[in-house]
């Protein structure tokens, strides 16, 4: 069983930056993908960013060019650097681990990101 614990989040002004991290523990095998989805009231759940164990990245269209995802495989930790934040980035951000040969995802507890002045 895998557990995910995410860190970061908080309140930031528009145009500001914020970093998130998420660490997986337990039985972790490649190939796998780690990343974040976000959920905001009145909005559809959307992929924020993802990264495979080999470093292949995907970004949601709304965050391309502003967010950067990275990971440290030795630490089983994924990082999300968010820049030029906008009010519409306000959401609960959930990190996840998708082990490709396992149907089950592991999810973090979620962290609130609020972009407001």
N, C-alpha and C positions, 0 to 999 in steps of 0.2 A: 504494500500500500504506500502511496505517495502523499506527502503533505506539502502544501505550498503556503509560504508566509510572505506577504508583501509589505513593503515599507515605503514611506514617503507620503505624498499627498499633502493637501493643505490649501491655504488661501494664497492666491497670487494675483497681482494686478495685471490687467491686460497689457500685453507686450512683454511680460516677464517670463521667467524660466522656472522649471521645477523638474526634479528627477525622482523617478520611482525605481525600486528594485524588488526582486522577488526571488526567493531561494526555495529550491525543491529539496526534499529529503525523502529517503526511503529507497525503494527498488526502482532505479532509473536506468533505462537502457536506450541506446541508439538503435535506429534513428528516431529522433523526436523533434518536436517543435515547441518552443516556449514563446509566450507573447502576452498581449493584453487585448481584451475587448472592453468596451465601455457602454454604460447604460445611463441615459438621462431621461428625466420625465418628459413625456411627449415626443421622444425621439426613438427611432429604431435602434436596437442593439447593433453595434458595428465593431468590426475589427479595427483596432488601432494600429498594431504592428505585431509582427511575428518574426522569429528567427530560428532556423534549424540548427542542429548540433554542428553542421558543417559551415554555418555562417550565411546561408541564403536567407535573404530578408524579403518581407512583404510589408507594405504600408497601406493603410486606408487612404483613399484619395484626399480626404480632408486634412490629413496631417503630413502628406508628402512635402518634403523640403523644410519642415519645421521640427519634426520629431526624429530621433535617432535611436534605434534599438541595437543592443549589443549583448554579449553573454560571455561568461567565464565558465567553461565546462568543468574545470577542476573544482569550482565552488558550486556548481549547479545553480548559478545565479544569472538572472537576466536583468538588464538595466534599460530604462527608457529615459532618455534625455528629451525634455519637452521645451521648446523655445517658441518665442513669439506667440505666446498663448492668447487665445481669444475667449470671450465669454461663452461661445458655443462649444468650447472644449470642456465646460463644466459637466461633470458626470462622476459616477462611481466607476472606477477602473478595476477590473478583475484580471489578475494574471492567471495563466493556465499552462499546463504541460500536456501536450498531445503525444503520447507514445504510439507510433504509427501502427504497430502490431498489436495494439490493445485498443478496444473500442472505447474504453473509459478515459475521460479527461480528469485531470486533477486541477482543482480550482483554488485560488487564494481567497481570502476573506473579503476582499474588496477594500479600496481606499478612496476617499472622497477627494476629488480635485475641484476646487472652486476658483474660477477666474472672474474677478469682480473688483471694482474700485471702491 
